[in-house]
Each structure stands twice: as structure tokens, then as C-alpha cells.
Amino acid sequence: MTTLKVSDAKEQLSAPLVMVEHGEEVGIARAGRSIARLVPYERPKERRKLGALREQISIRPDFDAPEPEKEVLFYGTPFNPAD
């Protein structure tokens, strides 16, 4: 990875961008400390389609029904939202 000072990167931004276009990473440093890294842009993968798993996944009608035996394990006592 090539490292440039901030002042050099300001003066000639196109040179580091060409390096990045060719797959190289370019670091930018201030006072000898790295503060940024230029890397090639990666296009996002194909977008997910809504409903792609339709007919493959089902949710039971009682999926959110209370389970007192598990609530005792979590809360120590049965959970009562009115309390």
C-alpha cells in the first residue's frame, strides 16, 4: 500500500485515484499517522427480490403467543405486562 501525506493528496488527487483504479490501496497520513485509506469501489451484489422465499417459509399463527415456562426462566416469575 502506498501512503501519501495529506498535502500531497490534496495537490494531486487524480494520481492516487488512478492507482486505486488499478487495484492498489492508497493510504493518507497526517503527521506520520494514517488517517484514511482509498480502496477500489465494489459494486453491491445483486439486489434481493421481495418475496423470493414465498411458499418456502411459513409463520405459525401463534408465533408470538406467551410461553409462561420460558418467561419464568427469563424473568424469574411469570411476566405480567399489567404490572
DRENTORRO-948911 format. One record per residue: x, y, z of N, C-alpha, C, O, CB in turn; residue in three letters. Coordinates in steps of 0.02 Angstrom, whole numbers, plus 50000, padded with zeros to 5 digits. Glycine has a CB too. Example, Ala and Ser with C-alpha at 12.3 -4.5 7.8 and 13.67 -1.06 7.14 Angstrom:
% residues 2
> n.x:n.y:n.z:ca.x:ca.y:ca.z:c.x:c.y:c.z:o.x:o.y:o.z:cb.x:cb.y:cb.z:rodren
> 50660:49716:50390:50615:49775:50390:50660:49835:50390:50712:49834:50423:50565:49776:50452:ALA
> 50642:49888:50354:50684:49947:50357:50645:50002:50394:50670:50057:50402:50704:49970:50286:SER
//
This chain:
% residues 83
> n.x:n.y:n.z:ca.x:ca.y:ca.z:c.x:c.y:c.z:o.x:o.y:o.z:cb.x:cb.y:cb.z:rodren
> 50043:49941:50000:50000:50000:50000:50045:50062:50000:50091:50067:50040:49952:50000:50061:MET
> 50031:50107:49955:50066:50170:49951:50034:50218:50001:49973:50220:50008:50064:50199:49880:THR
> 50076:50257:50036:50050:50306:50084:50072:50376:50062:50130:50387:50047:50074:50291:50156:THR
> 50024:50421:50062:50037:50491:50043:50022:50537:50101:49981:50521:50144:49996:50511:49981:LEU
> 50057:50594:50103:50040:50645:50152:49977:50681:50129:49962:50682:50069:50099:50696:50162:LYS
> 49941:50710:50175:49878:50745:50159:49892:50800:50107:49853:50807:50060:49847:50775:50222:VAL
> 49945:50837:50116:49960:50891:50069:49971:50865:49998:49949:50896:49950:50021:50931:50093:SER
> 50007:50809:49992:50018:50779:49926:49952:50755:49895:49940:50764:49835:50069:50721:49930:ASP
> 49910:50725:49936:49846:50700:49911:49802:50759:49888:49765:50752:49839:49809:50659:49966:ALA
> 49805:50815:49924:49766:50874:49905:49789:50902:49837:49748:50918:49793:49771:50929:49959:LYS
> 49855:50906:49829:49882:50936:49769:49868:50895:49706:49854:50923:49653:49957:50945:49776:GLU
> 49871:50831:49712:49863:50788:49653:49819:50728:49668:49843:50672:49674:49931:50765:49627:GLN
> 49754:50741:49674:49708:50688:49690:49700:50637:49633:49686:50579:49646:49640:50717:49707:LEU
> 49709:50659:49572:49698:50613:49516:49750:50557:49515:49732:50501:49495:49701:50651:49450:SER
> 49811:50568:49536:49862:50515:49535:49844:50458:49583:49846:50400:49562:49930:50544:49554:ALA
> 49826:50472:49646:49805:50417:49689:49742:50382:49664:49735:50321:49672:49793:50442:49759:PRO
> 49697:50419:49632:49636:50388:49606:49652:50339:49549:49620:50287:49543:49588:50441:49582:LEU
> 49701:50356:49508:49722:50310:49455:49751:50247:49485:49737:50192:49461:49774:50344:49408:VAL
> 49790:50254:49538:49819:50196:49572:49763:50151:49599:49767:50090:49595:49867:50218:49628:MET
> 49712:50182:49628:49656:50144:49656:49618:50109:49600:49596:50052:49608:49608:50190:49697:VAL
> 49609:50143:49543:49576:50112:49486:49611:50048:49462:49580:50003:49436:49571:50161:49429:GLU
> 49676:50046:49472:49715:49988:49452:49720:49936:49508:49759:49888:49504:49785:50009:49432:HIS
> 49680:49945:49560:49675:49894:49613:49720:49904:49673:49718:49863:49719:49691:49829:49584:GLY
> 49758:49957:49674:49803:49969:49730:49767:50008:49785:49723:50049:49771:49866:50007:49707:GLU
> 49785:49996:49847:49759:50035:49903:49808:50093:49916:49868:50084:49912:49749:49991:49967:GLU
> 49780:50150:49932:49821:50209:49946:49802:50236:50015:49744:50250:50028:49811:50264:49892:VAL
> 49851:50243:50058:49840:50270:50124:49855:50345:50124:49896:50369:50085:49884:50235:50176:GLY
> 49822:50381:50167:49834:50453:50176:49852:50464:50249:49817:50440:50294:49771:50496:50155:ILE
> 49908:50499:50260:49933:50509:50327:49942:50582:50344:49957:50623:50300:50000:50472:50336:ALA
> 49931:50598:50407:49944:50666:50433:49992:50658:50491:49979:50620:50537:49877:50702:50455:ARG
> 50046:50694:50488:50098:50693:50541:50122:50621:50552:50135:50601:50609:50070:50722:50607:ALA
> 50128:50583:50498:50154:50515:50503:50104:50463:50527:50121:50404:50534:50211:50514:50548:GLY
> 50042:50484:50541:49989:50438:50565:49937:50428:50511:49911:50476:50484:49957:50465:50628:ARG
> 49922:50366:50495:49871:50351:50445:49803:50375:50468:49783:50363:50525:49869:50275:50429:SER
> 49768:50411:50423:49702:50436:50441:49648:50413:50393:49588:50416:50408:49702:50512:50444:ILE
> 49668:50389:50333:49618:50368:50284:49649:50317:50237:49710:50310:50233:49590:50428:50245:ALA
> 49605:50282:50202:49627:50232:50154:49581:50235:50093:49520:50231:50101:49628:50160:50184:ARG
> 49609:50243:50035:49571:50241:49972:49575:50170:49945:49629:50143:49936:49598:50293:49920:LEU
> 49517:50141:49933:49514:50073:49907:49467:50072:49847:49424:50115:49841:49490:50023:49961:VAL
> 49475:50023:49802:49430:50019:49745:49358:50010:49767:49344:49975:49816:49451:49962:49698:PRO
> 49313:50041:49731:49241:50035:49745:49217:49966:49722:49233:49945:49667:49201:50092:49710:TYR
> 49179:49933:49765:49150:49869:49746:49075:49878:49739:49041:49902:49785:49166:49814:49799:GLU
> 49049:49861:49682:48977:49866:49670:48941:49817:49715:48964:49761:49726:48959:49854:49596:ARG
> 48883:49837:49741:48844:49790:49783:48823:49730:49741:48813:49735:49681:48782:49825:49813:PRO
> 48816:49675:49776:48793:49615:49742:48721:49625:49718:48690:49675:49735:48799:49553:49789:LYS
> 48696:49579:49680:48629:49584:49654:48579:49597:49710:48583:49567:49763:48610:49521:49615:GLU
> 48532:49641:49697:48482:49658:49748:48437:49598:49760:48421:49560:49715:48439:49719:49727:ARG
> 48418:49590:49823:48371:49536:49840:48302:49553:49815:48281:49611:49816:48370:49523:49915:ARG
> 48267:49503:49793:48199:49513:49768:48149:49501:49825:48154:49451:49861:48184:49467:49708:LYS
> 48101:49545:49832:48050:49536:49882:48008:49475:49865:47989:49464:49808:48005:49599:49888:LEU
> 47993:49436:49915:47952:49377:49905:47989:49318:49877:47957:49270:49854:47896:49395:49861:GLY
> 48055:49319:49877:48093:49265:49847:48082:49198:49883:48087:49146:49851:48167:49282:49847:ALA
> 48067:49200:49947:48056:49138:49985:47982:49124:49998:47966:49082:50039:48093:49143:50051:LEU
> 47939:49159:49963:47868:49147:49970:47853:49073:49956:47883:49044:49911:47826:49193:49923:ARG
> 47809:49045:49993:47790:48974:49988:47843:48927:50018:47831:48867:50022:47779:48956:49915:GLU
> 47901:48953:50038:47953:48911:50069:47956:48920:50144:47981:48877:50180:48020:48925:50037:GLN
> 47932:48977:50168:47934:48993:50239:47863:49006:50262:47825:49040:50228:47981:49054:50254:ILE
> 47846:48980:50321:47781:48996:50349:47789:49015:50422:47834:48992:50456:47732:48934:50341:SER
> 47745:49058:50445:47746:49080:50515:47682:49057:50547:47627:49070:50523:47754:49159:50520:ILE
> 47690:49021:50602:47630:48995:50636:47589:49053:50663:47616:49105:50681:47650:48948:50694:ARG
> 47523:49045:50665:47481:49099:50690:47496:49117:50763:47484:49174:50784:47408:49080:50683:PRO
> 47521:49069:50802:47535:49082:50873:47609:49094:50887:47633:49081:50942:47510:49024:50915:ASP
> 47647:49119:50837:47719:49127:50845:47737:49174:50903:47791:49168:50932:47749:49151:50781:PHE
> 47693:49221:50919:47707:49268:50973:47665:49256:51035:47658:49300:51077:47697:49338:50948:ASP
> 47637:49197:51040:47597:49181:51099:47642:49175:51161:47699:49153:51155:47557:49114:51088:ALA
> 47617:49194:51219:47657:49190:51280:47676:49117:51296:47637:49071:51285:47620:49221:51339:PRO
> 47736:49109:51323:47759:49043:51344:47780:49050:51417:47838:49065:51432:47819:49018:51299:GLU
> 47734:49039:51463:47747:49050:51534:47809:49013:51560:47845:49040:51602:47688:49031:51574:PRO
> 47821:48952:51537:47878:48914:51564:47944:48948:51544:47993:48943:51582:47877:48842:51537:GLU
> 47948:48981:51487:48008:49016:51467:48013:49084:51501:48068:49108:51516:48011:49025:51391:LYS
> 47956:49116:51514:47956:49180:51548:47983:49173:51619:48018:49217:51643:47887:49210:51549:GLU
> 47968:49117:51652:47993:49106:51720:48069:49101:51717:48102:49127:51762:47963:49041:51750:VAL
> 48097:49068:51666:48169:49062:51660:48201:49131:51649:48255:49144:51676:48188:49015:51603:LEU
> 48169:49173:51610:48197:49238:51593:48186:49290:51648:48232:49325:51669:48168:49263:51528:PHE
> 48124:49296:51672:48106:49348:51720:48110:49325:51792:48115:49366:51838:48037:49373:51707:TYR
> 48109:49259:51804:48108:49233:51872:48038:49221:51897:48027:49180:51942:48144:49281:51918:GLY
> 47991:49257:51869:47920:49249:51885:47882:49255:51819:47909:49282:51771:47895:49302:51940:THR
> 47821:49231:51817:47783:49240:51755:47776:49315:51739:47761:49355:51784:47713:49207:51761:PRO
> 47786:49333:51678:47782:49403:51656:47710:49425:51652:47667:49391:51623:47816:49412:51588:PHE
> 47696:49483:51681:47629:49511:51677:47637:49584:51654:47660:49626:51693:47592:49507:51747:ASN
> 47619:49600:51592:47628:49668:51567:47588:49720:51604:47604:49779:51599:47610:49671:51495:PRO
> 47537:49700:51642:47496:49748:51680:47533:49773:51742:47514:49825:51770:47430:49716:51701:ALA
> 47586:49739:51763:47623:49760:51824:47664:49821:51812:47698:49845:51857:47668:49705:51849:ASP
//
